[in-house]
Amino acid sequence: MLQIEGVTKRYGDRTAVDDVSFTVGGGRLTGFVGGNGAGKTTTMRIILGVLGADAGEVRLDGSPLGVDGRRRFGYMPEERGLYPKMRVHEQLVYLARLRGMRAGEAAERADELIDRLELTERRNDPIEKLSLGNQQRAQIAAALVHDPEVLVLDEPFSGLDPMAVETVLGVLSEFAARGAPVLFSSHQLDVVERLCDDIVVIGGGRILAAGSREELRERNAGSRWELTVDGDLGWVRTATGVEVIEFDGDHVVFDADPSAAQAVLQRATASDAVHLFGRRRPTLTEIFREVVQ
């Protein structure tokens, strides 16, 4: 488990991150989302020890995180940092060797990742000759080649097409399944919502929301409801205490307090077969808009 506790970083009069605390559970994919300048990259760099915090602490499995602990990390920066003239396989072997792997082990691990990330036909191409999407896959492979125990990835899905996202997700999920905490940032809220077990929202350098995907959706469900029946629901427009948000014949989304919503349900069940009734849980995009306002 990776724990970030009360981390603060200032640059003169500007506070980049302010009392940031959250947990990345072992075996779970945690999405770290926020707008530009929200504090995501600063937080990640503090976790990795690239930046020092002015206050707070980062802990791994309950112990303060130091140099030895950070050797167990795999990190992918938002800015691509591979050597452009080196070939893909050569690059990965070199990086694995820097992490202490034997030559044969490093080559085998590089081959495995190249195959899993579908770079086989590009294994002997220089990095600079790859498409942006394939450069991104190579950068991800570089973060994983030494078989880390913790993953911290800054915008890993940037530049990837939908099929490539699925490929990368498969690899990251394998790491999580082995118990590794996996933290990644992304601006692609639909991808984060679909992929992540837990979500942390940051804005203005402060944590605005954190929890499991389902907890956040349930917590922010508010007073919005949805109903689907066999018949026509036009009558809901005139129901007392109800504001219709979406209407499509046999399906309606509306705002109401619980008593008014129950009155709608009672009338619906009296005349039609009800297929769906319940709170309309918001998407991550809707939650994000709400908490950052």
N, C-alpha and C positions, 0 to 999 in steps of 0.2 A: 504494500500500500504506500502510495506517495501522498504526503500531507504538506500543504502549503498553509502556513499559519501566520497571519498578521503581517504579511510582506508589504513593505512600503519602499518606494524609490522616488527620490526627488532630484530634479535638475535645477538648482537655483531656487527660484520662487515657484517653479512648476512641479506639481506632484504627478508623476507618470502613473504610479500604482499606489493605492491608498488602502492599507489594512486589508489586503487581499487574503482570503482564507477559503480553501476548498480541498476536497480529497479526491484522489484518483484511485479507485479500488482495483485490487488485483483481479485479473481476468475480465476486466470491463473496458469497453471503448467509451472514452469520455470526450465529448465535443466541447471545444472552447470557442465561443462565438462572441463577436462584438464588431462594431464599426471600425473604420480606419482611425487609428490613434486612441483606441479604447484601452490599450494596455496589454493586449495579448502577447505580442512579441517580447515586450519588456519582461513580463512575468515568466515566459518560457526561458528567456536568457538568464534570469535569476535562478530558476530551477537548475539549469545546466551549469551554473557557476561562471558564465560568460560575463555577467554583471554581478556586482555585489549589492545586497539590499541595505538600505539605511536602517531598517527595522524588520523584525520578523524572522522566521526560520523555515527551512525546508527539511522535512524528515522523510526517511525511507524505512518502512517497517518499524517505525517508532524511534529510530535513532537519527540524530542530526546528520544531514547529508554532507559528506566531505569528498575529498579527491578520490579516495578508493571507491566510495559508493557510486560516484559519477562515472567511473570506468565501466560500470554495468549498464550504462545508458546507451541507447541508440538515438541520435538526434538528426533531424532533417531541417535545415534552415529554410526560410522562405526564399532567400536568394540562392540560386544554384551555385555550389562551391566546388564542383569537380574540375580536374585539370582538362582543359578542352582538347589538348593534343593526344592524350592517352586514350587507348582503346578501352572499350567497356570492360572486358574480362580482366585485362591488365590492371585497370584502375581498381576494381573490386579486390583483386588478390593483394595489391599493394596496401590498400586500406586495412584489410584483414590482417596482414602481416604486421602492420603498425600496432594493431591491437593484441599482438602476441601469438597469433595463430601460426602453426607450422605451415610450410609451403604447400604440402599436399593437402592438408586440411583446408587451407585458404582457397586453393583452386577448386576443390570439391564443393565448398560452400558457395563460391562465386557461380559455378555451373548450375547449382540447384536454384539459386535466386534468378539467374538469367532465364532459366526454363520456366519457373513459376510466374515471372513477370512478363513472359512472352517477348523476350529480347534475343532469342536464339539466333535469328538471322542477322542481328546487329552486334553480336558479341565481339567481333573484331573491328568494328567501326570506331573511329575517334569520336569522342563525345560531341565535338563541335559539328560533326556531320549528321547527328541525329535530329529528328524532328523535335519540337518542343515537348510533345507528349512523351516521346521515348527518352528524352533527357530527364524528364520528371521520374519516369520509371527507374532509370539508372540511379538517380539521386536517392530514391527510396531504397533501392538495393544496397547502396552505400551505407545507409543508416542501419541496415539489418544484417550486413555481411558478417559481423563479429558475434552474431547470435546474442544480442543484448537481453537483459532481464526487464528493462523498462524502456518504453518508447515515448519520445516527445517529438512530434512532427508538426511543423509550421506550414499550413496550406498544402498538404500532401496531394490533394485532388485537383489542384490548379492546373489547367491545361489538358486534363484528361477527358477523353470522350466517355460516354456511358459504359461501354464495354470495358474500357480500361479501369474505370472506377470499380467495377465489379471484380476485376482481377486483383487490384490492389487490396480491396476489402477482404478478399479471401485470404490473402497473405497476412494482413493485420489480425484477422479473426483467429488465425492459427496461433499467433503469438499470444493473444488474449486467452485462448483456450488453455494454454500452458500456465496461466496464472499471472502473466505480465500485465502491469498497469499500462494502458495505452492512452495518451493524451494527444489530441490533435486539434489545431485551430482550423477554421474554415469560414469563408464568407458564403458558402453554398448551403443555406439553411435547409433546403429540401434534402440535400445529401446527409447532413448531420442528423436530421430528424429520422431519416430512414435507417441510418447505420448505427447510431449511438445507443448505448445503454443509459448513460448519464450525460447531462448537459449543464454547462456553466456559462452564464451570460455575464459579460463584463461591459461596462460603459463608464466613461469618464474616470477610468482607473479604479473603479469600485465594482465589487460583485453585486449584480442586480437580481440574479436568480440562480439557483443551483438545486439539482436533484435528479432523480431518474426521469427519463422521458415521460413516462406515464404519470408520475407524481406532479410534474410541472403542468401537464395538460389538465389534470384533474384539479389542481390547485387554482388554475386560472380559468376554469370553466365558467365561473360567474353565473349570470342569470339567463344564459342562452340555451334554448332547448330545440330539439328536432323531433318530428313526428312523421311517420309514413303509414298510410292506411290503404285499403282497397279502393275507397271511394274518393270523392272530391273534397278538398279541405278549404274551399273558398270561404266558408263560414268563419274560419279562424280570424279573418281580417277584422271582423266586428266583435270578437270576443272581448269581454271586459278585462282590462289590465294587461292586454297583449299588444306587442308591437311586432308586426311581421317583418322579417329581414329578408327571407328568400321564400319564394312560392313557386311550386311546379306541380299544380294539380293535386296529386296524391301525396306530395311531400312538402313540408313547410318547416322553416327555421324561424324561431321567434324569440323575443325577449319577454320575460315575465317573472314575477316572483313565484316561489314554489306553490303557493295556494292557487294562483291563477293558472299555472301550468297543469296542476292536478285537475282543475275544472275542465281544461281543454281535453285532457286525457279521458276523463269520465264521459264527456259528450261524444268523443270519438269512438270509445268502446261500445257505446249504446247503439251506434248506427253502422259501424264498419269493423272489419277485422284489422287489428293494429299489428303492423309488422315491425315497427321501430318506434320507441319512445325513450328519451333520456336527454341528459345534458349534452349540448354540442361542445365537445372538447376542442379547444383552439389548436391550430397548427403552430409549429415553432415560429414561423414567420409572424403570425398574429401575436404570439406571446412576446416576441422580440420587440415588435412595434409598441406594445403596451408598456413594457418595463423600461424602455429607453426614452420614452417621452418625458 
